[in-house]
């Protein structure tokens, strides 16, 4: 069974551009979350979606948006890119979005490395 | 506001000895705590978790201890193996209170196990 898949694995964008990152959760998982990991720091929560509805939003500007599709895959969009958006963007999936964490935690993908120049 | 802190950026231990990784938190609403391991170029991998109603959880070589009064948890790895060398993240969730799966991560501790 495939794990969490993210695409692309790497990309380079110019300041001011827009980027779309994609995530396919583990089959049967209905919750997808997005995290940003800046070098030397722990992952920081951006969004959580469960059954195609936004369940939570972290402290990120409105330039960041996301959505979840009927097949539970998800997209993260970032507009007007800044140099500070350079980071590893991680997608995580789980069966549910709350207490399931206690037993299984999230399953993370390998991430998309975004470099803004 | 760093709600989850891992104050030791790095730790080096000898193979076969115990590794102890520490984590402190400030939010008393956290009800689950998790440890993740991360290798370069990979996503974090879930290791072990503990509910706030317990003070210890064990899984093979990995044991997590929770001291709620001190708002402190630790991960013990016994015996340590060179393959354990990775970055370890402590994470916390207030899932029951927030009805989300939002995890708050510490900064990570890089563990090096020397042969």
Interface residues (C-beta under 8 A of the other chain):
Chain A: X4 X31 X33 X35 X40 X41 X42 X43 X44 X45 X48 X50 X55 X56 X58 X90 X92 X94 X96 X97 X98 X99 X100 X101 X102 X103 X104 X105 X106 X107 X108 X109 X110 X111
Chain B: X4 X6 X32 X34 X36 X41 X42 X43 X44 X45 X46 X49 X51 X89 X91 X93 X95 X96 X98 X99 X100 X101 X102 X103 X104 X105 X106 X107 X108
